[in-house]
């Protein structure tokens, strides 16, 4: 009986999709998950989450306070195999793509609130994520 339940669970539950683990100075930074599609061995799902823009996504949690030029780690349990892009957004609508090396970004030097918007793509699917920081 336990084997039958395990097989049922494996084939009929939606597949797990990656969510980034964002940390800085030993603190966890809350991440908002946006829309995603993911396919597993026997099932697939697409979830559409409605946000007006990445700033709106970033406002789902209070910004995490950081020092100027502080290192921020962005890691997935399953490394993005095909593509990963990070953009920095500010309230005034300015957007710039961030140079993403060794799973790290550096906080800006200028004080303010910044939202980081992540787009990641794997062979199984892709997703959108956001987190916010406040440089103090």
C-alpha positions as CSV (number, residue, x, y, z in Angstrom):
1,X,0.0,0.0,0.0
2,X,2.7,2.6,0.8
3,X,4.3,1.9,-2.6
4,X,1.0,2.6,-4.4
5,X,0.6,5.9,-2.5
6,X,4.2,6.9,-3.4
7,X,3.6,6.1,-7.1
8,X,0.3,8.0,-7.1
9,X,2.0,11.0,-5.5
10,X,4.9,10.9,-7.9
11,X,2.8,10.8,-11.1
12,X,-0.1,13.1,-10.1
13,X,1.4,15.9,-8.0
14,X,2.6,19.0,-9.8
15,X,6.3,19.2,-10.4
16,X,8.5,21.2,-8.1
17,X,10.0,24.3,-9.6
18,X,13.1,26.2,-8.4
19,X,12.8,29.3,-6.2
20,X,16.0,31.3,-5.5
21,X,17.6,31.5,-2.1
22,X,18.7,35.1,-1.7
23,X,21.0,36.0,1.3
24,X,23.1,38.9,2.4
25,X,25.3,39.3,5.5
26,X,23.9,36.0,6.9
27,X,20.3,37.2,6.5
28,X,17.6,35.7,4.3
29,X,16.0,38.1,1.8
30,X,12.3,37.4,1.1
31,X,11.6,36.5,-2.6
32,X,8.3,37.1,-4.4
33,X,7.5,34.4,-6.9
34,X,5.9,35.5,-10.1
35,X,4.5,33.5,-13.0
36,X,6.1,30.3,-13.9
37,X,5.8,27.1,-16.0
38,X,7.4,23.8,-15.1
39,X,7.1,20.3,-16.3
40,X,8.1,17.1,-14.5
41,X,8.2,13.5,-15.5
42,X,4.5,13.0,-15.8
43,X,2.8,16.4,-15.3
44,X,3.2,20.1,-16.0
45,X,1.8,23.3,-14.8
46,X,1.8,27.0,-15.6
47,X,0.8,29.5,-12.9
48,X,0.1,33.1,-13.9
49,X,0.5,35.6,-11.1
50,X,-0.7,39.1,-11.7
51,X,1.7,42.0,-10.9
52,X,1.7,45.4,-12.6
53,X,5.5,45.3,-12.9
54,X,8.6,44.1,-11.1
55,X,8.3,47.1,-8.6
56,X,4.9,45.8,-7.6
57,X,6.4,42.3,-7.1
58,X,9.2,43.7,-5.0
59,X,6.7,45.5,-2.7
60,X,5.2,42.3,-1.5
61,X,7.8,42.3,1.3
62,X,9.5,45.1,3.2
63,X,12.9,45.8,1.6
64,X,15.9,44.2,3.4
65,X,18.3,46.8,4.7
66,X,21.8,46.6,3.3
67,X,25.0,48.6,3.4
68,X,26.3,50.3,0.2
69,X,28.2,47.9,-2.0
70,X,27.1,44.9,0.1
71,X,27.3,41.4,-1.5
72,X,24.0,39.7,-2.2
73,X,24.0,36.0,-3.0
74,X,21.3,34.6,-5.4
75,X,21.3,30.8,-5.7
76,X,19.0,28.2,-7.0
77,X,19.1,24.6,-5.8
78,X,19.0,23.7,-9.5
79,X,21.3,26.0,-11.4
80,X,19.7,27.7,-14.4
81,X,20.9,25.7,-17.3
82,X,19.9,27.9,-20.2
83,X,19.5,31.5,-19.2
84,X,19.3,33.8,-16.2
85,X,18.9,37.5,-16.2
86,X,18.7,40.0,-13.3
87,X,17.4,43.6,-13.7
88,X,17.6,46.4,-11.1
89,X,14.5,48.5,-10.9
90,X,13.9,51.7,-9.0
91,X,10.6,53.6,-8.3
92,X,11.2,56.2,-11.0
93,X,11.0,53.4,-13.6
94,X,14.8,53.2,-14.4
95,X,15.8,49.7,-15.3
96,X,19.3,48.2,-15.9
97,X,20.5,44.7,-16.4
98,X,22.9,43.6,-13.7
99,X,26.2,41.8,-14.4
100,X,25.6,38.5,-12.6
101,X,28.8,36.6,-11.7
102,X,29.4,33.7,-9.4
103,X,25.8,33.9,-8.2
104,X,26.4,37.3,-6.6
105,X,25.3,40.9,-7.1
106,X,26.6,44.0,-5.3
107,X,24.2,46.5,-3.7
108,X,24.4,50.0,-5.2
109,X,26.5,52.7,-3.5
110,X,23.6,55.3,-3.6
111,X,21.0,55.2,-0.8
112,X,17.5,54.1,-1.8
113,X,15.1,51.2,-2.5
114,X,16.0,48.8,-5.3
115,X,14.0,45.9,-6.7
116,X,15.8,43.0,-8.4
117,X,13.8,41.1,-11.0
118,X,15.1,37.7,-11.9
119,X,14.1,35.7,-15.0
120,X,15.4,32.1,-15.2
121,X,15.0,29.4,-17.8
122,X,15.7,25.7,-17.6
123,X,14.9,22.8,-20.0
124,X,11.9,22.0,-17.7
125,X,10.5,25.5,-17.8
126,X,11.1,29.0,-16.3
127,X,10.0,31.5,-13.8
128,X,10.1,35.1,-12.6
129,X,11.1,36.3,-9.2
130,X,11.7,39.6,-7.3
131,X,13.3,40.9,-4.1
132,X,13.9,44.3,-2.7
133,X,16.6,46.0,-0.7
134,X,17.1,49.3,0.9
135,X,20.6,50.8,0.8
136,X,21.0,52.8,4.0
